[in-house]
């Protein structure tokens, strides 16, 4: 693939007024030499996001198109953007994240050099501002937490040991992490050919539409390439309630993806489901059985040990204050219980009679 002459940025948006100025600045400050168009699908923002976006784009000279997304769903908003995009490369962004000035240039370079890849992407670097956001970032940056996959991939000497877990084929030379094939990537830069060949994002999915599309790419024999030099600075949720709700939806919507393609996810993604299920099973037994209490105590003790150890390692690695330790530890149950309960609900919903499912979709 030749160097893209036009990059189309596609982004969903809903009530992101607090983030818009930074988003506009990040896009405007890109050092990519080609042309850029920005297409944003707004889900009916009521906080002035659209007005701030338009004002900021005009002030910084960005070519902006704002589309309406009445459904508010990310998948439908992205599809509206794709249909309007004219670029040689479609780069999916999120208004809640931050992008270094070389982000578009590195996406374009990876797409050019990995000429047979339909999707290229980078690694997530969680960065918080408040104490709780920083704690969530530490937990996410741990293999015991949320998105430790991508961060660990860049950790040089850990790459080979964790390649199987990550689903990556290593292309490392020495201690420097190189591009590698991946099962999926967050956000991503897509060739238009990917959508013309495989269709658009699945509009029946509220979450996990990126993973589902990337699975279609791989099932069709396409490549997804992860480049550690491409970095997204992600701002995590700032409350345990927000984290729980986010991961509950991840678990809930993982089930339709598996059922659609008849493929189970990796064993790692079932760990929260097993954890929640065993707690549900052991809690009643612990009331009446000493053995049940011992097994429950053993499981909770092992979990707590992993949580404290993982929190400590992540805090030290990120250079955070040790006063964050209780907060970081508290984030892990929000991740795992949210995801596990969501997946339980997903399987229960899938097992419901067809009439009940039709009634639910019509609401």
N, C-alpha and C positions, 0 to 999 in steps of 0.2 A: 504494500500500500504506500502510495506517495504521501508526502507531508500534507495533512488536511489544509485546504485553503479556507474553509469555514467550519468553525466548531459551533454546534448548537448546544447551549446549556439548557437542560430541561429540569424544572424544579416544581414540586408541589408546595403549597403554602396555606396555612390556616392560623391566623392570629399570631403572627411572628413579629409584631411591632418592635419588641425589645431587641430583636436580632437583625432587623432589616438593614440598619446603617452599616453594621459589620459585614453583612452579606454583600451589599453593594460595593463596599470598599474592597473586599477580597476579590470580587470579580473584576472591578475596574483596575486593580493593581497587578493583574496577571501580566507576566512578561512574555506571553505567547505572541509571536509576530504576526500571525494570521488574523482573519476577521472572526468576530464572535457575535452571535446573537443570543439573547436571553429570553426564554419562553417560560413563563410562570403560570401555573394553574392554581387559581385561588379558590378555596373551598367555602367562600362566603365570610371572609374575615370581618369582624365587627370592632376591631381595635385600631383601625386606621392603617393597617399593614399595606394595603394597596396604595393609598395616597403617599405614604412614606416611600414605598418602593418606586413609584413613578417619579416622585420628586428627586430621589437620590439618583436614579438612572439618568434623568435629564441633566442633573448637575454634573455627573461624571461622564456624560456622553455615551451611555450604553444604548445599544439597539435592543429595546425591550418590547415584548408582547405579553400582555396579561390576558389569560383566558379564564372563563368561569368554569368552576367545577362543582355543580350543584350537589353531587353525591357526597362530597367531602372526602371520598376514598382516594388514597394515594394512587392505586392502580388506574383508576379512571382518569385522574388528573394527568398522570404521566402519559397515558395513551393520547389524550387530547394534545399534549405538547408534541409527541412524536409525529402526529399527523400534520402538524404545522411546521415542523423542523425542516430546514433546507441544508443542513450541514453534512460534511463528509464524515463527521464523527459526532455522536450524540453523547454528551457528558451529563450524567444524572447527578444533580447536587441537591442538598437539603439546606434550607435556610437556617437550621439550628446548629450547623457545623461551621468550622472555620477552615480556610484553604490557603496554604502558603502561595506565594507569588509564582512559584514554578509549577503549580498543580496542572494547569492545562497543557503547558509545554511538555511536561513529563508524560501526561496521558497521550498526547499526540505522538511523542517519540516512541513510546512503547507500542502504540498501534502501528506505527510505521515499520519498526524493526521486527515486531512479531506479526508478520504479514498474514499468517494463517489463523490468527486468533480473532474470534468474533467479539470478545469482551476482554478488556484490560482494566485493572483496578489496582488500588493500593491498600495500605494498612490503616487501621483505625488507631488514633492516639487520643485516648480520653483525657480531657483536661477540664477540671472544674474551677469555679471561682469561689463559691461559698464553701464552707466547711463540709456540708453534706455532699455537694457536688464533687468535691475533691475525694471524699471517702468512697463515693460510688465509682469514681475514676480508678481509684486504687483497686477496688474489688473487680472491676471489669478487666483490669490489666493483669489479673491473676489467672492461671489455668484452672483454678477452682471456681472462677467467677464467670463473667458474662462473655466477653469477646477476647479472651486471652489468646485465642488461636493466632490472630494476625500479629499481635505484639511479639509473641514468642517466636514467630517465624523469623523475625529480624534479629534475634538474639544470638547470632553467630554460632557459638559452639553448642547451643541447644537445638539447632536446626535438624541435624540428622536424627537425634533421639526422638524428636517430636514430629518428624515428617509423616509418620503413619497416622498419628492422631489428627494432624491437620489436613490430611488428604492431599498432601503436596508431594510432587516429585522434585527432589532437590536439584538445583542447578548452581549450587554454591561453589565458590573457588576460595579455598583457605577459610578465613574467618569472615569474609564478606558475603552477606546474603545477596543472592542474585534473583532474577525473575524465575518463576516456577509455575507450572500448571497448578491450578487450584480447583476445588469443587465449586466454589462460589466466591463472590467478592461483594463487599458493601458498596453501594452506589454503583460505580463502574462507568466506563466509557465504551459505547457500543457502536459497531459499524451499522449503518442503515441496513445492510444485507441481513443482519441478524433478525431484524423485525420483518423484513420482506419474506425471509425463508421460514421463520418459525412463528410468525404472528406476534401480537402485542402482549402486554402484561395481562394476566388473567384477572378480569374485572369482578369475579366472584370472590376474590380473596381480599380481605381487609388488611391483613398482614402477610408477610413472607412472600409477597409477589416477586421480589428480587430473587429469592432462592428458587422459587418455582420456575421462573424464566431461565435461570442459569442451569437448572436441571434439564430443561428442554434442550438447551444448547449442547450439553454434554451427551444427552441421549441421541442427539442428531449427529454426533461425531465432531462437534465444534470444540474449540479450545477456549479456556478462560485462563488468562495469565495474570498472576499477581506480581506486582513490582514493588518491592519494599521502599524504593526511592519515592514513590507516590504516597503522600501522607494526607490524611484527613484528621483535623483536630476536632474531635467530637465533644460537645458539651452534654454531659449526662443529666438524667433527672435529678432534681434537688430534694426529693423526699422519698421515704420508704414506700409510701402509698403509691407514688408515681412509678417507682421501680417495679413494685409488685404488679401494678396494672399493665405496664409495658410488657413484662415477661409472661404474664398470664395470657395476653393476646398472642405473643409468639408461640406459646405452647398450644393454645386453642387452634390457631390457624396452621400449625404444622401438620395436623392430622389430615385436613383436606388435600394438602400437597402430596402426602404419602399415598392416600387412597386414589388420587387422580392418576398417579403414575405407577401404582402397584409396587412401590419401592419403600422399604423401611429406611429410616434415617440411620445415622451412625449410632453405635452403642452408647457413645457419650451423651447424645441428646436424650436417651431414655433414662439416664441416671436420676434426674429430678423426679420423673414419674415413679421409678422404683422407690426412691426415698420417701415420697409422699405416701405411696401405697402401703409401704411397710409400717409407717407411723400410724396410719389409719387402722391397719390390722392389729398392731401391737398395743395400741392405747386401751381398747376394751379388755384385752387379755391381761394387761398389767394390773387391772383393778382386782382380778380374781386369782391371779397366778404369780407366785414368786418367780418362776422361770420367765414368765412374760415380762415382769418388771426388770429382771436382770438383762434380758435381751434388749429391751427398750433403752435401758440405761447405757448398755454397751454401744448401741447405735448412736445415741445422742452424744455420748462421750467422744466417740471417734469423730463424729461430725464437728463437734466443738474444737477438738484438737486440730483437725485440718483447717478449720476456719481461722483459728488464732495464728497457726503457723503461716498460712497463706497470706493473711492480713499483714503479719510482721514482715514477711519477705517483700511484699509489694510496697509497703510504706518505706522500707529501707531503700529499695531500688529506685523509687520515685523521689526520694529525698524529702518526704513529707514529715510533719510533726508526729511524734508518737502519741500525742493526745488524740489523734484521729482513730487510734486502734479500736475503741469500742464501737465507733460508727462503722468502720470498715467491716468488722465482724458481723454487725447487725444487717449489713447489706446482703450477705450471702444467703440467709434464709429467705429474704425477699426475692432474690433471683430464683432460687430453687423451688420454693413453695409456689411462687407465682407460675413458673413454667410447668411444674408438675401438676398443679391443680388445673391449669389451662388445658394440658394435654388430656387429663382425665375427663374433663368436660367435653373436649373435642371428640374423644372416642365414644362417650355416652351420646353425644348429639348425632354422631355418625350411625350409631346403632338404633336410633329412634325410628319408628315407622315412617315410611315415605310421606304419608299424609301430614305427619307432624312437621317434617322437614320443609314441606312445601308451605305450610302455614307460617313457619318461622321466617322463611325467605320473603314472604309477602308482606310482613310487618314493616 
